Amino acid sequence: MFWNCSSDDDNPSQDNSPKNYFPLVVENQWQYNNKQTANNETQDTQETLSVANEEQTENGNVFLLDSDNNQTGVSFTSILSNGQVYKNEDQLLLTGSVDLGLDQTEIPDFDIDFENVVIYNNNAIDGDLMFSEDQNTTLPEFNNITLNLSLSIESVSLGNIEEIDVNGEIYEDVIGSQFIVSIGVDATTTVPPLPFPITVQVIEFQEVINSTNYFANEVGLVQSETNLNVNFSDELNQIPDFNLEDIMVLIEQELATFQVTLEE
């Protein structure tokens, strides 16, 4: 990957025309080459992300995206296609959820829900915190185990980039951002012969998702790299039959082709 960075101070004659880093028109579509690495194995897939529908709400128009690839876990395109996307002036915002894949182990119905996360802001500079929210939630009890979730969601601007080389194609006028999810999980249960409940750490508070994304003007998402890392606590040994294996997944996505119409 190759890119050149710029700033307002370095480029006083920059183009001040309106920017459109993610055109939202029904039937717009983007094709991606995906590479997912997990357990020392790599899987290559292709994916088409499309704007499937537009809905009018009390907060304005929102767009529903659709993906034809269900094999890329917590890729950023899967996050986009599992929610509602909309624009507010110079911002792209997302309301939806993230499936960490923990329901495939011992923890059912474990999704991360969020609202109005700022995916990018045309006016933000490198390092700006665009969105931040903390939550504490008690999950539904299962197998006599109560889980308490501590959650933090952030989005951070990476500023503007003059150009980026993606899949052999040079895209100019690019904006970057990071989507970050951190969690901590405690479990409370009774373990015989103890007569009282005990609380142990399932996941020590840690960053579990870090998705770095780049959007090109009048194109859309051109490149994404998403890391999913979940390290389970050794304290889990205190709870019988509650054995979880660490999760490490890297998903890399590069735009191959696209067909977009700009909003009127």
DOZAGU-195156 format. One line per 10 residues: number of its first residue (from 1); their letters; for each residue x, y, z of N, C-alpha, C, CB. Coordinates in steps of 0.02 Angstrom, whole numbers, plus 50000, padded with zeros to 5 digits. Glycine has a CB too. Layout:
BEGIN
NUM	a	X/Y/Z/X/Y/Z/X/Y/Z/X/Y/Z ~ ...;
***
This chain:
BEGIN
1	mfwncssddd	50043/49941/50000/50000/50000/50000/50044/50062/50000/49952/50000/50061 ~ 50025/50112/49961/50063/50174/49955/50016/50233/49961/50102/50176/49889 ~ 50036/50283/50000/49995/50343/50003/50039/50404/50017/49941/50336/50057 ~ 50013/50462/49997/50043/50526/50013/49996/50565/50056/50061/50566/49948 ~ 50022/50596/50109/49980/50634/50155/49986/50708/50140/50001/50620/50229 ~ 49934/50745/50157/49935/50817/50148/49898/50850/50206/49903/50838/50080 ~ 49907/50915/50214/49870/50952/50265/49849/51019/50236/49914/50962/50329 ~ 49804/51053/50271/49781/51118/50248/49839/51168/50244/49727/51144/50295 ~ 49886/51164/50292/49941/51211/50292/49988/51200/50234/49979/51206/50358 ~ 49997/51136/50214/50043/51120/50161/50014/51135/50092/50063/51048/50165;
11	npsqdnspkn	49947/51142/50088/49915/51148/50023/49863/51204/50026/49883/51082/50002 ~ 49884/51265/50029/49835/51320/50038/49790/51330/49979/49871/51385/50053 ~ 49809/51304/49920/49768/51312/49860/49725/51252/49846/49812/51326/49800 ~ 49711/51212/49898/49674/51150/49890/49603/51164/49864/49671/51112/49956 ~ 49574/51112/49832/49507/51116/49805/49456/51116/49862/49494/51058/49755 ~ 49415/51168/49866/49365/51173/49919/49295/51153/49895/49363/51244/49946 ~ 49290/51119/49839/49226/51096/49814/49198/51041/49859/49232/51071/49741 ~ 49132/51030/49859/49102/50979/49903/49132/50910/49890/49027/50977/49893 ~ 49142/50872/49944/49171/50805/49939/49116/50753/49951/49228/50797/49990 ~ 49125/50696/49918/49077/50641/49925/49117/50576/49928/49026/50640/49866;
21	yfplvvenqw	49134/50555/49990/49178/50498/49999/49141/50431/50002/49218/50508/50061 ~ 49075/50433/50000/49037/50370/49998/48969/50384/49966/49027/50341/50071 ~ 48965/50383/49899/48903/50398/49864/48847/50349/49883/48914/50397/49788 ~ 48792/50375/49908/48736/50334/49931/48677/50343/49883/48716/50351/50003 ~ 48676/50300/49833/48620/50297/49785/48604/50223/49776/48638/50332/49716 ~ 48539/50206/49779/48518/50137/49771/48546/50108/49706/48441/50131/49773 ~ 48573/50047/49710/48604/50009/49657/48678/50026/49647/48567/50021/49592 ~ 48705/50075/49682/48778/50083/49682/48809/50019/49709/48799/50145/49725 ~ 48867/50000/49681/48899/49939/49705/48975/49942/49698/48872/49879/49666 ~ 49007/49904/49743/49079/49900/49745/49100/49827/49751/49108/49942/49805;
31	qynnkqtann	49149/49806/49711/49174/49738/49714/49242/49738/49749/49179/49706/49642 ~ 49251/49692/49796/49312/49689/49836/49346/49621/49831/49297/49704/49909 ~ 49413/49623/49834/49453/49563/49844/49469/49560/49919/49519/49564/49801 ~ 49448/49506/49951/49456/49497/50023/49506/49443/50039/49389/49482/50056 ~ 49545/49454/50092/49590/49403/50117/49581/49398/50193/49665/49418/50099 ~ 49560/49340/50216/49550/49329/50288/49600/49279/50313/49477/49306/50303 ~ 49637/49298/50366/49687/49255/50396/49667/49238/50467/49757/49287/50394 ~ 49660/49173/50482/49641/49150/50549/49671/49080/50559/49564/49148/50558 ~ 49698/49069/50618/49728/49004/50635/49780/48984/50583/49673/48950/50639 ~ 49820/49033/50562/49875/49022/50514/49850/48998/50446/49924/48973/50542;
41	etqdtqetls	49787/49008/50432/49759/48990/50368/49730/49053/50335/49705/48935/50375 ~ 49740/49058/50269/49716/49116/50231/49663/49095/50181/49775/49151/50196 ~ 49610/49134/50179/49556/49121/50132/49544/49183/50090/49491/49100/50169 ~ 49545/49175/50024/49532/49230/49978/49461/49224/49951/49583/49229/49920 ~ 49425/49280/49953/49357/49281/49927/49345/49346/49889/49305/49273/49984 ~ 49292/49347/49850/49270/49409/49817/49202/49428/49847/49265/49400/49740 ~ 49188/49492/49846/49126/49516/49877/49099/49576/49838/49139/49535/49950 ~ 49033/49579/49834/49000/49638/49807/48958/49670/49862/48956/49619/49745 ~ 48973/49733/49875/48935/49773/49922/48892/49821/49882/48981/49812/49973 ~ 48828/49825/49898/48783/49867/49859/48735/49906/49904/48743/49825/49808;
51	vaneeqteng	48712/49962/49879/48660/50000/49913/48593/49970/49893/48663/50078/49896 ~ 48561/49934/49940/48502/49895/49923/48437/49934/49928/48498/49835/49967 ~ 48434/49981/49976/48370/50014/49987/48381/50081/50023/48323/49969/50028 ~ 48333/50125/50014/48332/50190/50048/48267/50196/50086/48341/50249/49999 ~ 48271/50215/50150/48212/50222/50191/48208/50291/50221/48212/50168/50246 ~ 48147/50317/50226/48137/50382/50257/48119/50371/50331/48081/50422/50221 ~ 48154/50406/50374/48142/50402/50446/48133/50472/50473/48200/50365/50483 ~ 48116/50477/50537/48106/50543/50568/48172/50582/50571/48078/50535/50638 ~ 48228/50546/50564/48293/50578/50565/48321/50590/50495/48342/50537/50605 ~ 48279/50579/50444/48303/50587/50375/48308/50521/50339/48370/50623/50374;
61	nvflldsdnn	48340/50521/50281/48346/50461/50241/48405/50418/50265/48354/50479/50167 ~ 48393/50353/50272/48446/50306/50289/48450/50254/50233/48433/50271/50358 ~ 48509/50223/50227/48521/50176/50172/48540/50108/50202/48576/50202/50125 ~ 48513/50056/50171/48528/49987/50190/48574/49957/50138/48464/49944/50199 ~ 48631/49931/50160/48680/49901/50115/48674/49825/50118/48751/49923/50133 ~ 48694/49793/50064/48690/49720/50059/48756/49692/50034/48631/49699/50012 ~ 48777/49636/50063/48838/49602/50041/48821/49531/50020/48891/49602/50098 ~ 48855/49507/49968/48843/49438/49945/48894/49389/49974/48845/49436/49869 ~ 48933/49411/50024/48985/49368/50053/48973/49363/50128/49056/49396/50038 ~ 48961/49302/50152/48949/49291/50223/49008/49257/50257/48886/49249/50233;
71	qtgvsftsil	49067/49258/50224/49124/49220/50250/49180/49264/50276/49151/49176/50196 ~ 49167/49328/50284/49221/49374/50304/49212/49401/50375/49225/49431/50256 ~ 49176/49366/50417/49173/49382/50488/49157/49454/50503/49237/49365/50520 ~ 49203/49488/50539/49192/49557/50558/49226/49605/50510/49217/49569/50630 ~ 49226/49590/50446/49251/49638/50397/49212/49702/50402/49248/49609/50325 ~ 49242/49757/50380/49206/49821/50385/49145/49822/50339/49252/49879/50368 ~ 49149/49787/50282/49090/49784/50238/49033/49746/50271/49109/49751/50171 ~ 49050/49695/50312/48996/49660/50348/48966/49704/50401/49024/49596/50380 ~ 49007/49747/50432/48980/49795/50481/48934/49845/50447/49037/49831/50517 ~ 48955/49870/50388/48913/49917/50351/48847/49885/50329/48951/49943/50290;
81	sngqvykned	48850/49822/50308/48790/49790/50281/48745/49762/50335/48810/49734/50233 ~ 48765/49770/50398/48725/49746/50454/48695/49804/50493/48766/49702/50500 ~ 48684/49861/50458/48657/49918/50492/48626/49968/50444/48711/49952/50532 ~ 48619/50029/50468/48591/50084/50429/48644/50139/50422/48526/50112/50462 ~ 48655/50161/50360/48705/50212/50346/48669/50276/50325/48756/50188/50292 ~ 48694/50333/50348/48664/50396/50326/48715/50451/50332/48601/50412/50367 ~ 48699/50508/50301/48744/50565/50302/48712/50623/50340/48761/50587/50230 ~ 48754/50660/50374/48733/50721/50408/48785/50774/50392/48726/50710/50485 ~ 48769/50817/50344/48816/50867/50319/48880/50833/50295/48831/50919/50375 ~ 48936/50844/50328/49000/50816/50305/49019/50751/50340/49055/50866/50315;
91	qllltgsvdl	48971/50719/50372/48985/50658/50409/48949/50598/50378/48964/50666/50482 ~ 48981/50540/50382/48948/50476/50368/48938/50441/50435/48990/50432/50318 ~ 48876/50420/50449/48861/50390/50513/48831/50320/50504/48812/50434/50553 ~ 48838/50279/50555/48816/50209/50552/48783/50189/50617/48876/50162/50536 ~ 48725/50158/50611/48691/50126/50667/48683/50052/50651/48621/50159/50681 ~ 48705/50009/50697/48701/49937/50682/48728/49896/50739/48739/49921/50619 ~ 48761/49840/50721/48788/49794/50771/48847/49757/50742/48734/49745/50796 ~ 48888/49729/50787/48945/49689/50768/48940/49621/50802/49012/49724/50787 ~ 48948/49568/50764/48949/49500/50792/49021/49479/50799/48909/49450/50746 ~ 49044/49471/50862/49114/49452/50874/49127/49378/50863/49132/49470/50944;
101	gldqteipdf	49075/49339/50849/49084/49268/50838/49086/49227/50902/49146/49256/50800 ~ 49073/49259/50960/49076/49223/51023/49018/49175/51032/49078/49272/51081 ~ 48963/49187/50995/48906/49141/51001/48922/49073/50970/48845/49171/50969 ~ 48979/49069/50935/49001/49004/50909/49039/48964/50961/49044/49014/50847 ~ 49051/48994/51019/49086/48960/51072/49038/48944/51128/49146/49002/51098 ~ 49044/48979/51183/49002/48964/51242/48955/49021/51260/49045/48948/51300 ~ 48958/49077/51224/48920/49136/51243/48867/49151/51190/48967/49197/51254 ~ 48804/49138/51203/48752/49150/51152/48732/49223/51148/48691/49107/51167 ~ 48707/49243/51088/48677/49309/51079/48724/49366/51100/48611/49315/51117 ~ 48787/49360/51081/48836/49410/51102/48851/49456/51044/48901/49375/51128;
111	didfenvviy	48812/49509/51038/48823/49559/50985/48836/49627/51017/48762/49562/50938 ~ 48874/49668/50982/48888/49736/51004/48844/49784/50965/48964/49753/50995 ~ 48799/49818/50999/48753/49865/50967/48779/49936/50975/48682/49858/50996 ~ 48767/49978/50924/48789/50047/50928/48743/50091/50886/48862/50055/50905 ~ 48743/50156/50900/48701/50204/50864/48742/50266/50845/48639/50224/50905 ~ 48732/50289/50784/48758/50354/50762/48833/50360/50769/48725/50410/50800 ~ 48869/50307/50753/48942/50310/50753/48965/50349/50692/48974/50238/50753 ~ 49009/50398/50702/49036/50437/50646/49091/50397/50613/49063/50507/50671 ~ 49079/50377/50551/49128/50337/50514/49182/50383/50484/49094/50297/50458 ~ 49162/50439/50459/49211/50490/50440/49180/50559/50445/49238/50477/50369;
121	nnnaidgdlm	49223/50609/50448/49202/50679/50449/49249/50716/50402/49204/50709/50522 ~ 49221/50745/50349/49263/50779/50300/49307/50833/50330/49219/50810/50247 ~ 49285/50863/50386/49321/50919/50415/49369/50899/50471/49272/50969/50441 ~ 49371/50835/50488/49415/50812/50542/49487/50806/50517/49391/50744/50570 ~ 49534/50816/50563/49604/50809/50546/49631/50746/50580/49645/50871/50567 ~ 49692/50728/50561/49723/50667/50587/49725/50668/50663/49794/50659/50559 ~ 49697/50616/50694/49697/50610/50767/49634/50634/50801/49754/50647/50794 ~ 49590/50667/50765/49527/50691/50796/49484/50632/50818/49488/50735/50747 ~ 49458/50635/50879/49410/50587/50904/49341/50608/50879/49411/50581/50982 ~ 49311/50569/50834/49248/50588/50803/49188/50560/50841/49246/50564/50732;
131	fsedqnttlp	49197/50505/50877/49142/50474/50914/49171/50435/50973/49099/50427/50868 ~ 49137/50437/51030/49158/50398/51088/49097/50383/51131/49211/50436/51129 ~ 49090/50320/51150/49034/50300/51193/49055/50240/51235/48971/50282/51151 ~ 49036/50242/51300/49048/50187/51346/48981/50159/51369/49090/50211/51407 ~ 48979/50093/51376/48918/50059/51398/48935/50006/51450/48880/50029/51338 ~ 48887/49992/51494/48891/49935/51539/48825/49898/51536/48907/49957/51613 ~ 48827/49834/51519/48766/49796/51506/48770/49728/51540/48755/49788/51430 ~ 48714/49705/51568/48709/49637/51594/48675/49595/51541/48670/49636/51661 ~ 48708/49542/51519/48681/49499/51466/48633/49448/51496/48739/49463/51428 ~ 48588/49421/51454/48541/49370/51478/48578/49310/51509/48496/49346/51421;
141	efnnitlnls	48552/49285/51565/48584/49229/51600/48580/49165/51558/48551/49218/51668 ~ 48632/49126/51559/48632/49060/51526/48675/49013/51568/48658/49065/51453 ~ 48652/48950/51572/48688/48898/51611/48705/48923/51681/48751/48877/51574 ~ 48659/48961/51712/48669/48989/51779/48728/49036/51783/48678/48932/51828 ~ 48747/49066/51727/48802/49113/51724/48775/49182/51703/48858/49089/51675 ~ 48791/49233/51741/48773/49302/51723/48835/49338/51699/48740/49339/51784 ~ 48830/49369/51641/48887/49405/51612/48875/49480/51614/48900/49382/51540 ~ 48926/49516/51635/48923/49589/51633/48974/49614/51582/48938/49620/51704 ~ 48950/49655/51535/48990/49680/51480/49007/49754/51490/48954/49670/51413 ~ 49072/49770/51488/49094/49839/51484/49117/49852/51413/49152/49853/51536;
151	lsiesvslgn	49092/49906/51383/49102/49917/51312/49123/49989/51298/49037/49901/51273 ~ 49170/49997/51253/49190/50064/51230/49195/50062/51154/49258/50086/51261 ~ 49163/50111/51121/49166/50117/51048/49193/50186/51031/49095/50106/51017 ~ 49242/50188/50986/49271/50251/50964/49281/50251/50889/49338/50263/51000 ~ 49281/50311/50860/49304/50319/50791/49352/50378/50790/49243/50331/50742 ~ 49407/50369/50754/49461/50418/50753/49478/50435/50681/49525/50390/50790 ~ 49485/50499/50667/49503/50520/50600/49577/50509/50585/49485/50594/50590 ~ 49592/50489/50524/49661/50484/50500/49676/50541/50452/49673/50416/50467 ~ 49630/50588/50445/49642/50646/50404/49637/50632/50329/49709/50675/50419 ~ 49661/50679/50290/49658/50675/50217/49724/50649/50189/49642/50743/50187;
161	ieeidvngei	49719/50613/50135/49776/50583/50101/49771/50601/50027/49778/50505/50111 ~ 49827/50625/49999/49826/50646/49929/49808/50589/49882/49893/50676/49909 ~ 49841/50532/49890/49828/50476/49846/49846/50410/49880/49867/50483/49780 ~ 49817/50356/49856/49829/50290/49884/49827/50240/49827/49776/50273/49939 ~ 49873/50192/49830/49878/50139/49780/49843/50077/49806/49953/50123/49762 ~ 49788/50059/49774/49748/50001/49796/49740/49954/49736/49679/50023/49824 ~ 49767/49895/49744/49758/49844/49692/49783/49868/49624/49684/49824/49687 ~ 49837/49910/49625/49866/49934/49563/49832/49996/49535/49864/49882/49513 ~ 49782/50022/49570/49746/50081/49548/49761/50139/49596/49669/50068/49545 ~ 49775/50198/49568/49788/50257/49609/49723/50295/49619/49842/50302/49576;
171	yedvigsqfi	49704/50305/49682/49645/50345/49699/49670/50409/49733/49596/50306/49746 ~ 49644/50465/49709/49664/50529/49736/49609/50557/49782/49678/50579/49679 ~ 49629/50603/49825/49582/50635/49872/49548/50583/49915/49530/50677/49834 ~ 49584/50557/49965/49561/50502/50007/49556/50526/50079/49609/50441/50001 ~ 49508/50500/50116/49500/50514/50187/49504/50448/50225/49432/50551/50201 ~ 49536/50449/50283/49545/50388/50322/49515/50393/50392/49618/50370/50327 ~ 49498/50335/50421/49472/50334/50489/49481/50264/50519/49397/50354/50490 ~ 49475/50261/50585/49477/50198/50622/49413/50189/50662/49538/50195/50667 ~ 49388/50128/50662/49330/50108/50703/49357/50058/50754/49272/50076/50659 ~ 49349/50075/50819/49381/50037/50873/49329/50016/50924/49438/50078/50906;
181	vsigvdattt	49330/49951/50941/49285/49924/50993/49328/49890/51046/49234/49873/50962 ~ 49317/49910/51109/49351/49878/51166/49299/49850/51213/49397/49930/51203 ~ 49312/49792/51241/49264/49761/51287/49300/49728/51346/49221/49709/51250 ~ 49263/49720/51400/49283/49679/51456/49222/49641/51479/49312/49723/51514 ~ 49230/49578/51499/49174/49536/51519/49190/49501/51584/49157/49484/51463 ~ 49144/49506/51633/49148/49469/51696/49090/49419/51699/49145/49518/51757 ~ 49104/49361/51729/49053/49309/51738/49041/49297/51812/49075/49243/51703 ~ 48977/49294/51831/48958/49279/51900/48917/49215/51901/48919/49338/51932 ~ 48938/49167/51942/48902/49103/51946/48919/49069/52012/48920/49057/51886 ~ 48882/49017/52028/48896/48977/52088/48931/48913/52067/48830/48961/52127;
191	vpplpfpitv	48989/48900/52097/49028/48840/52080/49032/48795/52142/49101/48859/52055 ~ 48994/48738/52141/48997/48693/52199/49070/48671/52212/48951/48631/52187 ~ 49089/48661/52274/49046/48661/52335/49038/48730/52367/49075/48614/52385 ~ 49062/48783/52335/49055/48849/52365/48981/48867/52371/49093/48902/52325 ~ 48959/48894/52428/48888/48909/52437/48868/48978/52411/48870/48905/52511 ~ 48917/49017/52387/48903/49086/52367/48930/49096/52296/48934/49137/52417 ~ 48901/49145/52261/48924/49158/52192/48995/49187/52191/48876/49208/52157 ~ 49031/49173/52137/49096/49202/52126/49095/49241/52059/49152/49146/52125 ~ 49137/49291/52054/49142/49330/51993/49214/49325/51967/49122/49404/52005 ~ 49221/49306/51904/49287/49300/51873/49287/49338/51807/49306/49225/51862;
201	qviefqevin	49346/49357/51786/49354/49390/51722/49350/49339/51665/49420/49429/51719 ~ 49307/49352/51617/49307/49313/51555/49354/49345/51505/49235/49307/51526 ~ 49347/49411/51496/49390/49450/51452/49413/49511/51491/49354/49469/51386 ~ 49477/49517/51503/49503/49579/51533/49493/49635/51483/49578/49572/51552 ~ 49474/49695/51506/49457/49749/51461/49513/49760/51411/49443/49814/51501 ~ 49496/49756/51346/49546/49758/51293/49514/49780/51228/49580/49690/51285 ~ 49557/49803/51182/49535/49820/51114/49525/49755/51075/49586/49866/51078 ~ 49464/49743/51050/49450/49681/51015/49441/49691/50940/49388/49648/51044 ~ 49420/49751/50919/49413/49766/50848/49448/49832/50833/49337/49770/50827 ~ 49491/49830/50783/49520/49891/50757/49516/49888/50681/49595/49901/50781;
211	stnyfanevg	49473/49929/50653/49461/49929/50581/49485/49996/50552/49387/49917/50564 ~ 49535/49992/50507/49563/50051/50474/49536/50054/50403/49641/50051/50475 ~ 49506/50111/50385/49469/50115/50322/49486/50179/50284/49394/50111/50334 ~ 49487/50173/50218/49503/50229/50174/49448/50237/50122/49572/50220/50141 ~ 49425/50300/50114/49372/50316/50067/49397/50367/50017/49310/50344/50105 ~ 49385/50355/49952/49406/50401/49899/49347/50444/49877/49436/50362/49839 ~ 49361/50506/49862/49310/50553/49840/49276/50528/49776/49339/50622/49830 ~ 49209/50527/49777/49167/50506/49721/49176/50433/49702/49181/50550/49661 ~ 49204/50394/49750/49212/50321/49739/49180/50282/49796/49287/50303/49733 ~ 49204/50292/49857/49180/50255/49914/49237/50221/49951/49128/50203/49893;
221	lvqsetnlnv	49222/50167/49987/49272/50129/50024/49319/50094/49975/49238/50078/50072 ~ 49384/50111/49978/49431/50080/49932/49476/50029/49966/49474/50134/49900 ~ 49487/50035/50031/49530/49988/50065/49512/49984/50139/49604/50009/50058 ~ 49517/49923/50166/49501/49912/50237/49545/49858/50265/49426/49894/50245 ~ 49566/49867/50327/49602/49815/50364/49572/49811/50433/49680/49830/50367 ~ 49544/49753/50450/49510/49744/50514/49543/49688/50553/49435/49728/50503 ~ 49563/49705/50614/49592/49656/50660/49541/49639/50715/49658/49682/50692 ~ 49528/49574/50723/49487/49549/50778/49532/49508/50824/49426/49508/50752 ~ 49540/49530/50886/49581/49494/50935/49545/49491/51001/49651/49528/50943 ~ 49530/49430/51024/49497/49420/51088/49540/49371/51129/49424/49393/51079;
231	nfsdelnqip	49566/49395/51186/49607/49353/51229/49568/49340/51294/49676/49387/51245 ~ 49556/49276/51307/49516/49257/51366/49561/49249/51427/49478/49192/51352 ~ 49531/49265/51485/49568/49266/51548/49581/49195/51574/49530/49306/51600 ~ 49638/49187/51608/49653/49123/51641/49605/49108/51698/49725/49123/51667 ~ 49570/49160/51723/49523/49150/51778/49464/49104/51757/49496/49217/51802 ~ 49455/49095/51692/49400/49051/51669/49407/48980/51694/49397/49051/51593 ~ 49468/48961/51713/49479/48893/51738/49439/48879/51801/49552/48882/51753 ~ 49415/48933/51834/49376/48923/51896/49304/48903/51882/49377/48987/51936 ~ 49282/48909/51818/49213/48891/51801/49215/48827/51759/49178/48949/51762 ~ 49188/48771/51784/49189/48709/51746/49152/48715/51679/49160/48652/51788;
241	dfnledimvl	49177/48680/51628/49143/48675/51563/49132/48743/51531/49077/48639/51571 ~ 49178/48790/51543/49172/48856/51512/49240/48874/51482/49149/48911/51565 ~ 49260/48834/51434/49326/48841/51404/49321/48877/51337/49359/48772/51395 ~ 49357/48932/51331/49355/48972/51270/49425/48979/51242/49324/49041/51284 ~ 49431/48978/51176/49495/48986/51143/49502/49057/51116/49503/48935/51086 ~ 49562/49085/51122/49575/49152/51096/49558/49157/51022/49647/49172/51108 ~ 49537/49217/51001/49518/49229/50932/49565/49281/50902/49444/49254/50927 ~ 49595/49264/50845/49638/49311/50809/49622/49306/50734/49714/49295/50822 ~ 49595/49360/50707/49575/49360/50636/49597/49427/50606/49497/49350/50628 ~ 49626/49423/50546/49644/49482/50507/49607/49480/50441/49721/49487/50496;
251	ieqelatfqv	49570/49534/50425/49533/49537/50363/49556/49598/50323/49455/49541/50376 ~ 49582/49586/50263/49606/49638/50219/49561/49642/50158/49680/49626/50199 ~ 49540/49703/50140/49494/49713/50084/49520/49767/50038/49424/49730/50110 ~ 49519/49753/49973/49540/49802/49923/49488/49807/49868/49609/49784/49893 ~ 49472/49868/49849/49423/49879/49797/49450/49855/49730/49404/49954/49793 ~ 49409/49817/49693/49428/49792/49627/49394/49834/49572/49408/49718/49619 ~ 49328/49839/49575/49290/49880/49527/49232/49913/49564/49265/49838/49467 ~ 49203/49963/49533/49145/49996/49563/49101/50027/49510/49167/50049/49615 ~ 49037/50034/49526/48989/50068/49484/48947/50113/49529/48944/50017/49444 ~ 48958/50178/49525/48923/50224/49570/48893/50282/49532/48969/50249/49624;
261	tlee	48837/50304/49557/48805/50366/49536/48806/50414/49594/48732/50355/49510 ~ 48824/50477/49582/48826/50526/49636/48756/50552/49651/48872/50583/49617 ~ 48745/50570/49714/48682/50599/49734/48669/50665/49696/48680/50611/49810 ~ 48606/50678/49682/48589/50740/49648/48591/50799/49697/48520/50735/49615;
***
